[in-house]
Amino acid sequence: MAEIKDPENTILMELKGGTVTIELMPKVAPKHVERMKELTRAGKYDNVAFHRVIDGFMAQTGDVEHGNIEKDFNLRMAGTGGSDLDNVPAEFSKVPHARGSIGAARSANPDSANSQFFINFKDNDFLNGQYTVYGQVISGMEHVDAIKRGEPAPEPDRMISMKVAADA
């Protein structure tokens, strides 16, 4: 496991293969970081499916409305929902969509991010300046690489749990 420098701004995502450690970027995208921590602390991301996983591109998850595999899961609706909180406005920066970066998923409206996010499998520079980057995987990327592919996968993988490291 990587050294955790700022436990309040570090997420521990438990996948079937092990722990993924994500360093959040509060100076780059403070509103997105706060939203992820708020939903994490409320347990909203636990058991949520990776509903859109494209080989060589990214793994998307975070639909807390339709994506919880243990509660009212709907494979066809997964990816269409968010949380009951207001959307988060775009916080674009010069931080690139590099391998392991966390990006805010949204509709065509730049200010429509809510709970969904994606993890880039590779450098996806074409997303730079168009989607908010607010975190970086610092260990456990091999577990992300092992997520079942599909849009959606028939039996999708899930985030078993997510915790803010300061609370773990």
C-alpha positions as CSV (number, residue, x, y, z in Angstrom):
1,M,0.0,0.0,0.0
2,A,1.2,3.5,-0.8
3,E,2.2,6.0,1.9
4,I,-0.9,8.1,2.8
5,K,0.2,11.7,3.2
6,D,-3.2,13.3,3.9
7,P,-5.7,10.8,5.4
8,E,-8.6,13.3,5.2
9,N,-8.1,13.5,1.4
10,T,-7.4,9.9,0.7
11,I,-10.0,7.3,-0.3
12,L,-9.7,3.6,0.3
13,M,-11.8,1.7,-2.3
14,E,-12.2,-2.0,-1.6
15,L,-12.5,-4.1,-4.8
16,K,-12.6,-7.9,-5.1
17,G,-8.9,-8.1,-5.7
18,G,-7.8,-5.7,-3.0
19,T,-7.6,-2.1,-1.9
20,V,-7.3,0.9,-4.3
21,T,-5.8,4.0,-2.6
22,I,-6.9,7.3,-4.2
23,E,-5.3,10.6,-3.4
24,L,-7.9,13.4,-3.7
25,M,-7.0,16.9,-5.0
26,P,-8.8,19.4,-2.9
27,K,-6.7,22.3,-4.2
28,V,-7.7,21.4,-7.8
29,A,-11.4,20.5,-7.4
30,P,-12.6,21.2,-3.9
31,K,-16.3,20.8,-4.6
32,H,-15.8,17.4,-6.3
33,V,-13.5,16.2,-3.5
34,E,-16.1,17.3,-0.8
35,R,-18.9,15.5,-2.7
36,M,-16.9,12.2,-2.9
37,K,-16.0,12.4,0.8
38,E,-19.6,13.2,1.8
39,L,-21.1,10.3,-0.2
40,T,-18.3,8.0,1.0
41,R,-18.9,8.8,4.6
42,A,-22.6,8.2,4.1
43,G,-21.8,4.7,2.8
44,K,-23.5,5.6,-0.6
45,Y,-20.7,4.0,-2.7
46,D,-20.6,0.7,-0.9
47,N,-21.7,-2.2,-3.3
48,V,-22.1,0.2,-6.3
49,A,-21.5,-1.5,-9.7
50,F,-18.9,-0.5,-12.3
51,H,-21.7,-0.1,-14.9
52,R,-19.5,1.1,-17.9
53,V,-16.0,-0.4,-18.3
54,I,-14.4,0.1,-21.7
55,D,-11.1,-1.7,-22.3
56,G,-8.2,0.7,-23.0
57,F,-10.3,3.7,-21.8
58,M,-11.9,3.8,-18.4
59,A,-14.1,2.2,-15.6
60,Q,-17.2,4.2,-14.6
61,T,-19.1,3.8,-11.3
62,G,-20.8,5.8,-8.7
63,D,-24.5,5.7,-9.6
64,V,-25.7,5.7,-6.0
65,E,-29.4,5.8,-7.2
66,H,-29.5,2.7,-9.5
67,G,-26.1,1.0,-9.1
68,N,-26.2,-0.5,-5.7
69,I,-26.0,-4.3,-6.3
70,E,-27.4,-5.0,-2.8
71,K,-30.3,-2.6,-3.0
72,D,-32.8,-2.0,-5.8
73,F,-30.1,-2.7,-8.5
74,N,-31.3,-2.2,-12.0
75,L,-28.7,-3.2,-14.7
76,R,-30.5,-1.2,-17.4
77,M,-30.8,2.0,-15.3
78,A,-27.3,1.8,-13.8
79,G,-25.4,4.9,-15.1
80,T,-28.5,7.1,-15.4
81,G,-28.7,8.2,-11.8
82,G,-27.0,10.3,-9.2
83,S,-27.4,11.2,-5.5
84,D,-30.2,13.3,-4.0
85,L,-27.7,16.2,-3.7
86,D,-27.4,19.1,-6.2
87,N,-25.1,18.7,-9.1
88,V,-21.5,19.9,-8.8
89,P,-20.2,22.6,-11.2
90,A,-17.3,21.9,-13.4
91,E,-13.8,22.5,-11.9
92,F,-11.6,22.2,-15.0
93,S,-7.9,22.4,-14.5
94,K,-4.6,21.7,-16.2
95,V,-4.3,18.3,-14.5
96,P,-4.3,15.7,-17.2
97,H,-6.5,12.6,-17.5
98,A,-3.5,10.3,-17.0
99,R,-3.6,6.6,-16.2
100,G,-5.2,6.2,-12.7
101,S,-6.8,9.6,-12.6
102,I,-10.3,10.1,-11.2
103,G,-12.7,12.1,-13.4
104,A,-16.1,13.3,-12.8
105,A,-18.7,11.7,-15.0
106,R,-21.4,14.0,-16.3
107,S,-23.9,14.6,-19.1
108,A,-23.3,17.0,-22.0
109,N,-23.8,19.8,-19.5
110,P,-20.4,20.6,-17.9
111,D,-22.1,21.4,-14.6
112,S,-24.0,18.1,-14.3
113,A,-21.5,16.0,-12.3
114,N,-23.1,14.5,-9.2
115,S,-22.0,11.1,-7.8
116,Q,-20.6,9.2,-10.8
117,F,-16.9,9.1,-11.5
118,F,-14.5,7.1,-13.7
119,I,-10.9,5.8,-13.4
120,N,-8.8,6.1,-16.5
121,F,-7.0,2.9,-17.6
122,K,-4.6,4.9,-19.7
123,D,-3.7,8.5,-20.5
124,N,-6.8,9.9,-22.1
125,D,-5.6,13.4,-23.1
126,F,-8.6,14.0,-25.3
127,L,-10.6,14.5,-22.0
128,N,-8.3,17.2,-20.7
129,G,-10.1,20.5,-20.0
130,Q,-13.5,18.9,-20.6
131,Y,-14.0,16.7,-17.5
132,T,-13.0,17.5,-14.0
133,V,-10.0,15.6,-12.6
134,Y,-10.1,15.4,-8.8
135,G,-8.0,12.3,-7.7
136,Q,-5.3,9.9,-8.6
137,V,-4.8,6.2,-7.8
138,I,-1.6,5.9,-5.9
139,S,-1.7,2.2,-5.3
140,G,-3.8,-0.8,-6.3
141,M,-4.2,0.1,-10.0
142,E,-3.8,-3.6,-10.8
143,H,-7.2,-4.1,-9.1
144,V,-8.8,-1.5,-11.3
145,D,-7.2,-3.1,-14.4
146,A,-8.9,-6.4,-13.4
147,I,-12.5,-4.9,-13.3
148,K,-14.9,-6.8,-15.6
149,R,-15.4,-5.1,-19.0
150,G,-18.8,-4.2,-20.5
151,E,-21.4,-1.5,-21.0
152,P,-22.7,-3.0,-18.7
153,A,-21.0,-6.3,-17.9
154,P,-23.7,-9.0,-17.4
155,E,-22.5,-9.5,-13.8
156,P,-20.6,-6.3,-13.1
157,D,-17.9,-5.9,-10.5
158,R,-18.6,-3.5,-7.7
159,M,-16.9,-1.3,-5.1
160,I,-17.3,-3.5,-2.0
161,S,-16.7,-0.5,0.2
162,M,-15.2,3.0,0.2
163,K,-13.8,4.8,3.2
164,V,-12.0,8.1,3.8
165,A,-8.6,7.0,5.2
166,A,-9.0,9.4,8.2
167,D,-12.0,7.3,9.2
168,A,-10.6,3.8,8.6
